[in-house]
Amino acid sequence: MECKLHVGSVARKTGVGVQTLHYYERINLLPKPARSEANYRLYSADVLTRVTFIKKAQAVGFTLTEIKEILELKSHGRAPCRKVTELGEKHLRNINAQLAQLRRYRRAVAQSLTSWREKTAHRRNCAGEFCDLIERLP
């Protein structure tokens, strides 16, 4: 007889909240569980592996939509590793673009702070409608 787990047990064992598990079920990341006579959800033990996979995929930046796509490939007997690599490359490009944008932002803030310190060293009030230091930025 297969081991059946209540939702609270799955939540404790995976570190995911009960509402998150219900959400995963609604968006078909998790298969619909069997129900007890009292209508409690009864998950098979393999759901623990699936939820752990979902958490690991999220931890490296995959979206739930992407994770669902990966799981669907696997459930249809197709190897998802090529898709995972493709998505990983896309994420890396996005991360590199974000890092470049953060470097530009950091330079702009550092330059602005130097100027702002000089301009406000002896000034007690801000000019402008809110703060002229920001309002005068290009």
C-alpha positions as CSV (number, residue, x, y, z in Angstrom):
1,M,0.0,0.0,0.0
2,E,1.3,3.4,-1.0
3,C,2.1,6.0,1.7
4,K,-0.3,8.9,1.7
5,L,0.6,12.2,3.2
6,H,-1.7,15.0,4.4
7,V,-1.0,18.5,3.2
8,G,0.4,19.6,6.6
9,S,2.9,16.8,6.5
10,V,4.0,17.7,3.0
11,A,4.4,21.3,4.0
12,R,6.5,20.4,7.1
13,K,8.7,18.0,5.2
14,T,9.4,20.4,2.3
15,G,9.4,23.7,4.1
16,V,6.6,25.0,1.8
17,G,3.4,26.5,3.2
18,V,0.1,24.8,2.9
19,Q,-1.3,27.6,0.8
20,T,1.7,27.4,-1.5
21,L,1.0,23.7,-2.0
22,H,-2.7,24.5,-2.8
23,Y,-1.5,27.1,-5.3
24,Y,0.9,24.7,-6.9
25,E,-2.0,22.3,-7.3
26,R,-4.3,25.0,-8.8
27,I,-1.7,25.9,-11.4
28,N,-1.0,22.2,-12.1
29,L,2.5,22.1,-10.8
30,L,1.3,19.3,-8.5
31,P,-1.1,16.6,-9.6
32,K,-4.5,16.6,-7.9
33,P,-4.1,14.5,-4.8
34,A,-6.5,11.7,-3.8
35,R,-9.0,12.6,-1.1
36,S,-9.8,10.8,2.1
37,E,-13.3,10.0,3.2
38,A,-13.3,13.2,5.2
39,N,-12.2,15.0,2.0
40,Y,-8.6,15.7,3.2
41,R,-5.9,15.9,0.5
42,L,-3.8,12.7,0.4
43,Y,-0.5,13.1,-1.4
44,S,1.7,10.3,-2.6
45,A,5.2,10.3,-1.3
46,D,6.7,11.3,-4.7
47,V,5.2,14.8,-4.2
48,L,8.0,15.5,-1.8
49,T,10.6,15.0,-4.6
50,R,8.5,17.2,-6.9
51,V,8.2,20.0,-4.4
52,T,11.9,19.9,-3.6
53,F,12.6,20.1,-7.3
54,I,10.3,23.1,-7.6
55,K,12.1,24.9,-4.7
56,K,15.6,24.2,-6.2
57,A,14.5,25.4,-9.6
58,Q,13.1,28.6,-8.0
59,A,16.3,29.1,-6.0
60,V,18.3,29.3,-9.3
61,G,15.9,31.7,-10.9
62,F,13.4,29.6,-12.8
63,T,9.8,31.0,-12.8
64,L,6.9,28.8,-11.9
65,T,5.8,28.9,-15.6
66,E,9.2,27.7,-16.7
67,I,9.2,25.0,-14.0
68,K,5.8,23.8,-15.2
69,E,7.1,23.6,-18.7
70,I,10.1,21.5,-17.6
71,L,7.8,19.2,-15.6
72,E,5.4,18.8,-18.5
73,L,8.3,17.8,-20.8
74,K,9.3,15.1,-18.3
75,S,5.7,13.9,-17.9
76,H,5.4,13.5,-21.6
77,G,8.5,11.3,-21.7
78,R,10.8,14.0,-23.1
79,A,14.2,14.9,-21.6
80,P,13.9,18.5,-20.3
81,C,17.7,19.1,-19.9
82,R,18.1,20.9,-23.2
83,K,15.2,23.2,-22.3
84,V,16.7,23.8,-18.9
85,T,20.0,24.7,-20.5
86,E,18.2,27.1,-22.9
87,L,16.3,28.7,-20.0
88,G,19.5,28.9,-17.9
89,E,21.3,30.7,-20.8
90,K,18.4,33.2,-21.0
91,H,18.5,33.8,-17.3
92,L,22.3,34.3,-17.4
93,R,21.9,36.9,-20.2
94,N,19.3,38.7,-18.1
95,I,21.5,38.6,-15.0
96,N,24.4,40.1,-16.9
97,A,22.1,42.9,-18.3
98,Q,20.9,43.6,-14.7
99,L,24.4,43.7,-13.4
100,A,25.5,46.1,-16.1
101,Q,22.4,48.3,-15.3
102,L,23.3,48.2,-11.5
103,R,26.9,49.2,-12.3
104,R,25.6,52.2,-14.3
105,Y,23.2,53.0,-11.5
106,R,25.9,52.7,-8.9
107,R,28.2,55.1,-10.8
108,A,25.3,57.7,-11.2
109,V,24.5,57.5,-7.5
110,A,28.1,57.8,-6.4
111,Q,28.6,60.8,-8.7
112,S,25.4,62.4,-7.5
113,L,26.3,61.9,-3.8
114,T,29.6,63.6,-4.3
115,S,27.9,66.6,-5.8
116,W,25.1,66.6,-3.3
117,R,27.4,66.6,-0.3
118,E,29.2,69.7,-1.7
119,K,26.0,71.5,-2.5
120,T,24.4,70.8,0.9
121,A,27.4,71.1,3.2
122,H,26.3,74.5,4.5
123,R,22.6,74.5,3.3
124,R,19.8,74.0,5.8
125,N,16.8,73.9,3.3
126,C,16.2,72.1,0.1
127,A,15.1,74.1,-2.9
128,G,12.6,72.9,-5.5
129,E,9.2,71.5,-5.1
130,F,10.3,68.3,-3.4
131,C,14.1,68.2,-3.5
132,D,16.1,70.0,-6.2
133,L,19.0,67.5,-5.9
134,I,16.7,64.9,-7.5
135,E,14.7,67.3,-9.6
136,R,17.8,68.6,-11.4
137,L,19.0,65.1,-12.4
138,P,19.1,64.6,-16.2
